[in-house]
Amino acid sequence: MKEQCLDATKARREFFRVLSEVRYGGRRIVINRRGRPQAIMIPLPEYHRLKQQDLFRSDSRSDADERNRTEPAKSESERAGKALARALAEEMGIEL
């Protein structure tokens, strides 16, 4: 799959062009801030494929229980987003 890295400022300035590249061109766009990956834009079908593969459940129940004792409560969508970002970064060979 094609991928591209963009600085956050450029991605913001060219958002609709970037969105079109993701949607119609099937690209993955890694958004960097100060040279470090911050987010990934992926086509919706790829998101659904990853979701079906159950990549959101990245750790066991006991790990989640331990994390809940040490971290403040986080929303389900935030945990899912972080799991997706980790999975995509791993697939793309990017260190978060």
Protein Blocks (a to p, Z undefined) as FASTA:
>chain_A
ZZddddfklmmmmmmmmmmmmmmnopacdddeehiafbdcddfklmmmmmmnopmlmbcf
klmmmmmmmpccddfklmmmmmmmmmmmmmnopaZZ
